[in-house]
Amino acid sequence: MMNFIMFKDILLYATDTYFHIIAEDMGQFLPIYVGSRRIREDLPLDEKRIKVLNKGTWFGWLREAVFKTTGLAFGLIRALKPYKPAFIHAHYGFGGVLSLPIQRSLNIPLIVTFHGHDATAKDEADNEYYTHRLYVRKRKILQERAALFLAVSDFIKSKMIAQGYPEHKIVTHYLGIDLDFFKPDPTIPRKQLVLFVGRLVENKGGEYLIRAMEQVQQSSPETELIVIGEGDLREALEVQAEYSLTNYQFIGTQSQESVRAWLNQAKVLCVPSITIESGKSEGFGQVFIEANAMGVPVVSFATGGIPEAVEHGKTGYLLPERDWSGLAKHILLLIQSESLWQQFSEQGMKRVSAEFNLSIQKKKLEHIYDQFLIRDSSM
């Protein structure tokens, strides 16, 4: 078994459901989870394989600040050396930049996965975030020093190339989902329910969903909207819904088990992501393939990497950005035609099984690691 460092700045946000799943239970590779600090304690991980600088004390906050401003992390390096990690796999572009001092100190190769806004956001966007400014400042160094980049979609790959990343260093790799977990229970009846799962922020397009649902409920008042997620726009979206909808619930952040349960009841998933002024867009959208795996067709906008996750006219409908009337029309199509819904539901499950099965994607990732290590050792 070969140890490697799986680096992410914050371990882990509620939306980072993929992170440990893709790394655990590999045949040849064992991850050591490394980050600035940890905010989730509920994941079934080996505590011995979790190394963070900041454990919530004043000294921890000082260590994190020193690491992010100077790159110094002596205690962390000492803790990692006994594992003799073969390489670092960092997540997000700014995670790649933060891990550069660790890579230099341990003298091991670096792989970086880009997920979305790290590749799409304009340089001046998120300027209030130190990690974004640091990323922009050190991007050229990352492009030179990292040995391999993974993009979660071809769309993200194209954005990386536009930022100056060498095309020969970039490989598109879809993360995949656990089909043993996202498996529908056919004994549970479907409800007249449209589901949103995501952060309540501008680029997720919540306002267009509520406009669409107003039109849907005019024709089908029994159709309910369930909104799962939190974010800065929750209050504004609830006010909008109060004035325009008759049948809805905002239920906040939910566990993966709860999301699965709601998907098992829903008829349609609608997360109408848009590209916003800062450049942020949808890199791929794991939730779309989670929905399809659960037999739920998708209605959304053809934004960013979404057309790679959803096959228009087969596993869902993709409309031009901000076409909320088109969203409403196609949500109604799927809700009102049982035969059409059944067709899309079956096609979605088949496509996810064939193209986004986690066990297959994990083997592909191991193969990428193998080839990467063979290539690196020959240089």
Secondary structure, DSSP 4 states (H G I P E B T S, - for coil): -EEEEEE-SEE--TT-TTHHHHHTT-SSEEEEEEEEEE----S---GGGEEEEE-SSHHHHHHHHHHHHH---HHHHHHHGGG--S-EEEESHHHHHHTHHHHHHHT--EEEEE-SHHHHS-TTTTTT-HHHHHHHHHHHHHHHH-SEEEESSHHHHHHHHHTT--GGGEEE----B-TTTS---TTSPP-SEEEEES--SGGGTHHHHHHHHHHHHHH-TT-EEEEE---TTHHHHHHHHHHH-SSEEEEE---HHHHHHHHHH-SEE-------TT----S--HHHHHHHHTT--EEEE--TTHHHHS-BTTTEEEE-TT-HHHHHHHHHHHHH-HHHHHHHHHHHHHHHHHH-BHHHHHHHHHHHHHHHHHHHHT-
